[in-house]
Amino acid sequence: KFLINDLFQSVVGLENGRDPLTRALNRRFLPTILSREISLATSSGAALSLIMLDVDHFKSINDQFGHSAGDVVLKQVAEIISDNVRLSDFVFRYGGEEFLIVLVETSPQEAHVVAERIREQLATRDMRLPSGGAMRVTASLGIAAFSDHPDYNELIETADKALYDPKHSGRNC
């Protein structure tokens, strides 16, 4: 019964375009949305920025507290991200503990302010655990700005590369 319910929730999540765990958009919609936003930015001259966010040491959360705790933490991370972006922005679950945030009409400087606000809230907020306890998590973030290149993959790769610096220089930045 549990497996059928879990399967049903996954199908429902795919049908409405959202990750069933975090309620962030599914990665499979990223090409369509990002291509559209790049086209709009190109035609209007508006800024467009991405933030790639990776929860630091997420494997240790699963190892120490269990996968159900990891799931609960991811849901809370997604809520914090969503609370710190506009309704016109897009939040995708990009990978296991990675999120991609598409900030429309947002300069790199403005994206940095958003990224820092998200990073700070993650680092200072207690994450509730299923056991009743709490913990704090940090995240590393990379920012990329649209530079008139029509391929959305180029923009994603730039954000991903920008994420390497914080990951290799202590994280939580």
N, C-alpha and C positions, 0 to 999 in steps of 0.2 A: 504494500500500500504506500509506504514511504517513497519507494523508487518511482512508482507511477505518479505520485503527487509531484515529485521533483521534476520528472520528465514533463509533466503538464505545465509546470511553472516555467520551464525553459522554453517550451513551444509558445506559451503566451508572451514571454519576453521577446522572442524573435518576431512575433506577429506585430507587436506595437513598437518595435524598433529600439527597445530599451533592454539593457542588461538586467536580468531578473534579480540579481543580488543588489547592485548599487543604484539601479534606476538611471544610470548614465546611458547615453546613447550607445548602441552597438557599433563596434568598429566597422562593420560591413557597410554602414551608411556614410562612413567618412569620405570615400571618393566622391560621392554625389554632392554632399554638402560642401566639402572643401573646394571642389571644382566650381561650384556655383559662387561661393564667396570670393574665390580668386577672380572669376569673371567679373563680378560686381566691383571688386577693388580695382581691376584693370580699367574698366569703363568709366568709373567715377573718380579714380585717383585717390580713393580713400585708403587709409592705412588698414593693415590686417596683420595680426600677430598670433603666434601660437605659444602655448606653454606646455612643455612635457614635464609631468610630475611623476616621480617614483618614490614610493614610501620606503624610507631607509630601513634596512635590516628586517624586512618583512618576513623572511624565512624563519628568523629567530622567534618571531611572534607565534607563527604556526607551530614551531618545534617546542616552544616553552608552554604555550597555553592551549594548543590544539587548533585545528582548522576552523572549528565553529567560532572560536574567538577571533581568528584572522578574518573570517567573514564579517563579523560584527564590526571590527575595526574598519574594514574597507567600506562598509555602509556609512559609517560616521565620517570617514575621510571624504566620501562623495558628497555627503550633506554639507560639510564645511566648504568644499569647493563650490557647490551650487549656491550656497549662501553668499559667496563673495564674487559672483559674476552677475552680469545683467541677463535679463530674459532673452535678449537678442544674441547672446553668446551660446556656444555649444560645448558641452562637456561629454567626452567619450571615454569609456573604459577601453584603454588601448591594449592592455595586457593584464596579466595577473594582478599586479599591484601598481600598474602604470595608468595614468590618465592623460589625455590630450585635451587641452582647452583651446578652443578657437575663439579668439577675441576679435569681433568685427569692429571696424572703424576705430581701431586702437593702435596707437603708436608703440614702438618698443619701450619708450620711457613709461607710458601708461601701463603697459604689460608688466613691466618691472614692479610697479606699485602694486598691481593685483597679485603678482606672484609672491611678493614679500608679505602682503597681508595674509594670503593663504598659508604661507610657511609659518608665519608667526602664530596664527590661530591654531594650526596643527600642533605646534611645539608647546603651546601653553594650555591647551584644553585636555582635560581628562577624558580618555576613551573608556566608556563603560564596557566591561567584559561580561559574558554570560554567567560567570561564577559569582558575580556581584562585586568584584574588584574593579579597579581602574588602572590604566596605564597611560603613558604619554608616548606619542610617536613623532617622528620628524620626517621631513621629506626633502628631497633634492629636486631642483627645478631648472629647466633649461628653456630659454626664450629664443624664438626666431621671428623675424619680421619679413613680410612679403616684399620681394624686391623685383617684381615684374616678371619673374620666371613662371611660365604657364603650368609647369608640372607640379602638382601638389606634393608629390613624393619628395621633391627637392626641399620644400619647406619643412616637411616632417623630418627629413634627414638632418636638416640644419638644427632643428629643435632637439633632436636626439643627440647630436654631437655636442650641443651646448650643455646637455645634461651630464656629459662625461666630466667636465671640470668640477662641478660640485661633488660628484660621486667620488672623485679621486683626491679631493682636497678637504676631506673631513665631513662631508655631507651636511645636511641641515642648512643649505644656502642656495 
